[in-house]
Amino acid sequence: MDSLLRFTAVLNQADRLRKTLLAWYDESGRDLPWRQTQDPYAIWVSEIMLQQTQVRTVLPYYRRWLAALPTIQALAGAASETVLKLWEGLGYYTRARNLHRAAQKIVEAHSGIFPKTFDSAIALPGIGRSTAGAILSSAYGQPHAILDTNVRRVLSRVIALETTGNAAEKHLWEVSEALLDRESPFAFNQALMDLGATVCLPRNPQCLLCPWQPFCLGQQQPDRFPVRPPKRKRPQKQAVGFFVQSENGFLLVKRPEKGLLGGLWEFPTIEGAEDWRIVFGSDPICVGTVEHAYTHFEIAVAIYWVKIDGKVEPQKLLDLWADQKIVWEPTENWSNYALTGVAHKMWRKFKNFRP
Ligand code: SF4
C-alpha cells in the first residue's frame, strides 16, 4: 500500500480514532500540573521545558520556575543570570534565552498577554508551529494541531510512513491536522502526547494496550517507524579545562552571551591546539578527563589543576580570557552561578580527585 492509500485508510476512520483516543485519555491520561491551568504563561513554560526533556525531569524545574517567576511580567523583568540559574541542568539553554526574550516582546507588543492568534504566537522567539498549536489549544481551546517528537512517532507508526525528511514532515502535519478533534482540541492533543509518552514508546511500544491498535498499520514492526535517515557521526573535539586556584578561590569564566551556552559559567577551557603549557610555566596537576555530547559534536576535556603560587604568572593566564567576564570564587559560592553541564562534570571529577 503506498503512503497516500495508507493515509486515506486511516483518515476514513478518523472519527473512530478520535473517539477511542479520547476515551482512553479519560481513563489513562496523566495528571500534570500544566493541565490544571489555563494560564497561557504556565502552559507555555511547560511546553518549552518539555521540548527535548522528559516530564519527570521537567516537573521540579517547572514548579521552581513558576514560584520564582510567576508571570510574564516577572520573567520579562528578570536578570538573565536569574533565568539561566533557574534553567541550569535542563540543557538546550537557547530555550531559556528565547523564553526571556519572548516575554519581553509580549510585554512590549502585546500588553503582557500571551497572544491569541497563531501568527503572533509563532512570531515569538522559540515558538514553532507545534509549540504554538499546543499552547493555543491548551490555553484558549483553539483547534490547532501539534507534531512534537512523541506525536511524530505515533503518527508515523499509525500510517506506517516510509518516507523521511521534509516529505515525511509535510505528510505527518496533514495527518495531525486531519485527525484533530476540533471540538476538543486540548484533550485530543494532550491525549496524543500521552499516547506517545506512555504507550507508543520509542522502544517496546505497548501495542496490546493501545487504543489505536485496531487501526495501526505499523504495529507489526513498530520499531521501523519513524524511518530515520542514516546517522552521521558527530565530530569529536578535544579541549583542556583548568581548575585555577588562588587564595581567593577558583577562577570561573562567563561564556559570551551569544553562541553555544551563552551567558553560562564554566571553568576556563581551551579548545584546539594552543600551547597552554607555556602559560603555566610548570606542569599543572592532571585530574582526569570528562566527555560530553552536544547535539552537533562531542568533546573530551582533559582537566588540570593549577595553583597560583608564584610559579605561574596570573596575568599571562588571565590574558587568555581577557574578553570574558571572570570571577574568583570559593567552592561554597559556586551555587550562585549557572554552570554548564561540562563544568558540573569537571567538578564531580575534581571533588573525587586524590593527588
Ligand atoms: S498499535 Fe503500537 S505502534 Fe501502533 S500506535 Fe499503538 S502503540 Fe504505537
Residues whose N, C-alpha, C, O or C-beta is under 5 A from the ligand:
A	BS01	SF4	V154 R157 V199 C200 P205 Q206 C207 C210 W212 Q213 C216 G218 Q219 P222
